[in-house]
Amino acid sequence: MALLEAVMDCGFGNWQDVANQMNTKTKEECEKHYMKHFINNPLFASTLLNLKQAEENQHSDTAIPFYSAEDPPRPTFDSLLSRDMAGYMPARADFIEEFDNYAEWDLRDIDFVEDDSELLHALKIAVVDIYHSRLKERQRRKKIIRDHGLINLRKFQILERRYPKEVQDLYETMRRFARILGPTEHDKFIESHALEFELRREIKRLQEYRTAGITNFCSARTYDRLKKTREEECLKRTMLSEVLQYIQDSSACQQWLSRQADIDSGLSPTMPVTSNSGRRSAPPLNLTGLPGTEKLNEKEKELCQVVRLVPGAYLEYKAALVNECQKQGGLRLAQARALIKIDVNKTRKIYDFLIREGYISKA
């Protein structure tokens, strides 16, 4: 108490004056004791923080401002948005087809009457208990979907594709444990593994520099530039073999040159290269004016052109495969061929495209 009174009288930092007023301690002892117990003491600091927070809470406005909520979307039945949301109805917080959708059918003929025997009454009670357990499982699954943001599966898959391929494989493997960890813990787990992958890749890059005898980042930039140039030269040498393969066929050679021009300009090649040694591919389908073209993105348009499939048929096949994948939890190529009665090669191309773009998953 004497030390605190001396600091109050003389001011913080004037330790010589504080020591003179104390008469029993040196200025070093006064400063050390004060800093230890009143400045660097974690208990004292946390107490001050709690007092400050309590004061802020006391003076803060306790009224909660009202903001009008936006009207939830109401997609029409079997529309593209409704299929993307797996039949979810936001205004009702229900699905068009719930999990265990026909659980109520077991109760439709049950009627409790006074003249029921004890055995029959107990049997009816057991049926009701079973129905309650099925309702709990339905609510549990809906809570998992809501907590993890799985209503819009395509948006969830887009967020998942921001990770490297190795982390995506881990995400796919660990997805079944997300219901145990919870959304926040699961995201932290995946983010930590993504960070580990980045660190390992960076360590591997630094080890490559050290193996090449590089000891500073200025030399490393030069090394990366030369390595990229060397890889481009190797790619040009492999391209020469393709030229020799198609040089005897003028049409195939022209298609190859067109494809290389698209690649050099940053566009994806739209026309496959053929030669006289094999079957000649049909020209790409012109989608101009075909119904349903406006519903396709650029990659889907390119697929329909190459496969020579009208947009309306493609959208029907896509909807059928996506619905079947959601019901089964995955889809095999054989199942896709059973659903789509078209050429097996076209079915494979559509199946591989939907897998690659994340619309469906393999069983």
NUKOLSE-681695 format. One record per residue (C-alpha): residue in one letter; x, y, z. Coordinates in steps of 0.001 Angstrom, whole numbers, plus 524288, in hexadecimal, padded with zeros to 5 digits. Example, Ala and Ser with C-alpha at 12.3 -4.5 7.8 and 13.67 -1.06 7.14 Angstrom:
// NUKOLSE-681695
A8300C7EE6C81E78;S835667FBDC81BE4;
This chain:
// NUKOLSE-681695
M800008000080000;A80B3B8092580303;L811008067A7F597;L80416809587EEC6;E80276815F17F668;A8106581A067F2F9;V80E14817507E47A;M8016E81F057E525;D8085B82A7F7EB7D;C814D582A967E362;G80FA4825577D67B;F8129B818EF7CEED;G820DF8182E7CAB4;N82681821357D515;W82C61815D37DC73;Q836C881DBA7E375;D82C658267D7E994;V8245281A7D7ECD3;A830138143A7F397;N832B9820A97FB34;Q824B0820C980019;M8254A8124380380;N83243813C280AFC;T833D8804E880BA8;K835C8800C77FD6D;T83E82804CB7F228;K838E2809EA7E578;E83C3B7FD087DE82;E834D87F53E7E8BC;C829147FE447E7EA;E8288E7FD727D90B;K82A657EEA97D8D6;H81FC47EC4D7E309;Y816087F56A7DC78;M818497EFEC7CECA;K817587E1EC7D38C;H80AD77E2FB7DB80;F803317EDE37D4E3;I807577EE8D7C6A2;N80B9A7E0E57C24E;N802647D96A7CB33;P7F9337D1917C233;L7EEB27D0B77CCB7;F7EEA17DF737CE77;A7EE6F7E18F7BFB2;S7E2E57D84C7BDD7;T7DB9F7DF157C8E7;L7DD727EC317C249;L7D8C47E6637B570;N7CC9B7E0D67BBCA;L7C9BA7EDDC7C242;K7CB5B7F4D47B54C;Q7C26B7EB447AE4D;A7B83C7EC627B91C;E7B8967FB267B7D8;E7B7157FA677A91B;N7ABB67F0F37AA64;Q7A5557F9E77B446;H7A5F0805B17AB58;S7A2DF7FE5379EC7;D7957B7FF3B798B1;T78D9C7F35C79CD0;A783387F5117925A;I784A57EBDC786BA;P782347F2EA779EA;F777F37ECD87711E;Y77B2C7E9D876305;S771317E43A759E0;A775587D6E8754F3;E775BB7D3EF74685;D76AFA7CB7A74114;P7704C7BD8B73FDF;P770F07B7D073233;R765787AF9072DF5;P76A267A73B72290;T75FBE7A07F71A93;F75ED5791D771B37;D768E578A7A712F2;S76F647972970E9B;L77E2A7982970D3E;L77F3C79FE271A03;S7769A7961972104;R77F3578AE071C74;D78B817923572083;M78597793D772E24;A781AC7856F72EAA;G773467891372F92;Y77536791CC73B82;M76A6079BB473E45;P770807A718745E6;A763767AD3A749B7;R75F817A0A6750BA;A76D0B79B8475468;D7691378E4E74ED6;F76C78785DD74342;I762D9781B4738F5;E76705773C473BC4;E76BC17720E749C0;F774A37677D74EE3;D76C8075B4F751B3;N7618E7623774A89;Y75734757D074D14;A759667563175BBB;E74BCD75B7875E85;W745637506E756FE;D7476A747277625F;L73E9174FBF76AD3;R7335C752087617B;D72B667464276603;I72E8E747187749B;D7234574B2077D4D;F7239674A9C78C28;V716AE745DC79192;E712A37426C79F6B;D70FFA733FC79D1D;D71DE67311979841;S724D47264379F5F;E7314B729507A6CC;L739727223479CA7;L733367297879148;H734627367C7986D;A742D6733F079B28;L744E47303778CF0;K73EE873D1278855;I74751744A5791F1;A7536173DAE78C9C;V74FA57417877EB2;V74E4A74FB6782F4;D75B9974F25789B7;I761AF749C277D48;Y75B7B754D5775A6;H7612175ECC77F35;S76EB5758FD77D8C;R76D5375A2076EC1;L769477685877044;K7753E76AE7778B9;E77DFF7650076E4C;R7776F76D8D76408;Q779CF779C776C2A;R787C7775B676EED;R78ABF774977607D;K7845B781AD75D8A;K78C667881376848;I798FC782AB76265;I79518787E775505;R791B47953A75AA2;D79DC3796757636B;H7A748792B2758A2;G7A09679AA274E09;L79D9978F0174551;I790BB7942873FE9;N7975079957733A1;L7A02378DF573078;R7A6287945D7247B;K7AA7B7A03F72C5B;F7B0457971C7368C;Q7B7B978FCE72BF0;I7BCD979CA67263F;L7C2307A0567339F;E7C82B792DC734D4;R7CF437941F727C2;R7D71F79FBC72CC0;Y7E01E795F973380;P7EB1F78E9272C86;K7E81A781167271E;E7EE7D77A1F7329A;V7E68D781D573C84;Q7DA1477F667349E;D7DC6C770BF735BC;L7DDF97723774471;Y7D19777A8B744E7;E7CA3876FD973DC7;T7CF537657774726;M7CCBA76D337539E;R7BF427722874F76;R7B85B7671775690;F7BE5F76BA976385;A7B954779A376200;R7ACBB7762F7692D;I7B4E67725777511;L7BE4A77DCF77558;G7B4BD7889F77231;P7B62B792D576762;T7C04079BAA76DEB;E7C905790B1772D5;H7C834789A3765D0;D7CC17795DA75E42;K7D7737982976797;F7DBD678A2376585;I7DBA378B62756B4;E7E21E798D475707;S7ED0A7938175F90;H7EFA878898755D5;A7EF527925774AA2;L7F97179A7A751E5;E8019478E4575429;F8011678B33745A1;E805747990D74234;L8109B7983474BEC;R814FE78B07746AC;R814A379031738BD;E81C7C79C2073CAA;I8265D79396743D1;K827A278B0B737BA;R829F67971B72F61;L8347F79BFE738AA;Q83AD678E8C738B3;E83B1678EF0729DB;Y8420179C0972A79;R84BEB796D573426;T84E6778AAB72BCE;A85109793A372030;G85AE179B4D72868;I852527A779729E3;T853E87AEF87368D;N84C167BB9073461;F83EE07BF2272EA9;C844A17C7AF72406;S84B357BBB171E2C;A83EB67B3EA72087;R836DC7BD19717CA;T840E07BB7570D01;Y8405B7ACB870EE3;D8316C7AC8C70DC4;R831D17B4C370169;L83BD17ABDB6FAF4;K8346A79FB56FF4C;K827E27A4D16F929;T82F0E7A7CD6EC7B;R834CF79A1E6EC5A;E82769793DE6EE56;E821C679BF46E32E;E82CA1797516DA31;C829D3789386DDE5;L81B6D78B656DAF4;K81EAB790D66CD7D;R826D0784C46CA73;T81B6377BE46CDDA;M81267784216C579;L81B54781946B9D8;S817D7773216BA48;E8096C776BD6B90E;V80C6E77F0B6AD22;L81387773A06A6A0;Q807EF76AD96A97B;Y7FE07773A86A29A;I8069C77A0F69834;Q802217705B68DCC;D7F3C5773E168FBE;S7F0E9781FA68BE8;S7E3B178279692CC;A7E8E277CDA69F7A;C7F4B2785C669EC2;Q7EBD2791A369D4E;Q7E3E778D576A91E;W7F05A78B7C6B101;L7F518799226AD7C;S7E7E679EB86B15F;R7E89A797C66BE56;Q7F64C79CDA6C104;A7F1DE7AAA46BDAC;D7E6E97A95E6C7BB;I7F0857A4836D1E4;D7FA0A7AFAA6CF40;S7EF0F7B9AC6D078;G7EACA7B41D6DDA2;L7DE737AD766D8A5;S7DAE479F3C6DA59;P7DB777977D6CDA8;T7CDE57945A6C880;M7D11278BA26BCF0;P7D76277E3D6BE4E;V7E25977A7B6B508;T7E06976EBC6AC21;S7E89E7682D6A1D6;N7E68C75EAC696A0;S7EB95753A669F2E;G7DF00753B06A731;R7D0BD757656A65E;R7CE56765B76A371;S7C6AB76D0B6ADE1;A7BA537745F6AA57;P7BAEF7833E6AAD3;P7B67D789C26B786;L7A7E778C066B902;N7A345799E96B6B7;L79B0E79DD96C299;T7961C7AAA36BCF9;G7875B7ABB46BEB8;L785C879E816C56F;P77C7479EC26D12B;G7831C79DCA6DE56;T790237A37A6D9D6;E78E927AF546E2BB;K78E027A6376EE9B;L79B9F7A0B56EBF8;N7A88F7A62E6F08D;E7B4537A6E26E78B;K7B9AE799826EB3D;E7AC767931C6E943;K7AB18799956DC03;E7B8757946A6D822;L7B482786B76DC91;C7A7D8787166D4B4;Q7AF5778BAF6C8AF;V7B980780DF6C987;V7AFED776006CD2A;R7A5EF77B5F6C35C;L79AF877B886CD52;V78FCC785626CD2A;P78EEC78D976D9AF;G78137789046DD34;A7853877ABB6DD35;Y791A077DC26E4BF;L789FB784D96EF74;E780BB779366F0B5;Y78C0776F906F1B1;K7930C778416FB70;A786F87799B7041D;A784CC76AE4703EC;L792E7767EA707B3;V793567724D7125F;N7868476DA371873;E78AF075F8571838;C7980F7633C71E37;Q7914F76A8472948;K7887275EE872C05;Q79355754CD72BC1;G79E2475D43731AB;G7A68F75AB7725B2;L7A59C755D1717B7;R7AD1274BC170FD0;L7AF0374C2370125;A7A6E473FCB6FF80;Q79B817463B70691;A79CC7752436FDF7;R79C49749DE6F1B9;A790127431E6F6EA;L789727504C6F8FA;I78D7E756706EC03;K78A5674E1B6E034;I793C5754706D699;D7A10B7514E6D0E9;V7AA0574BEC6DB85;N7B531754ED6D77A;K7AC8C760ED6D8E3;T7A7DC75BF26E607;R7B5E875A7F6EAAC;K7B945768576E651;I7AD5376DFA6ED37;Y7B029765E56F967;D7BE84769FD6F9E1;F7BAC87783C6F7B7;L7B0E27784F702E7;I7BAC9771AE70BDA;R7C54C77B8170821;E7BC707873870A40;G7B7707822C7174F;Y7A9257802C713B6;I7A9A4771BA71775;S7B305768F471EE1;K7B7C775B3171CB6;A7B19F750477249C;
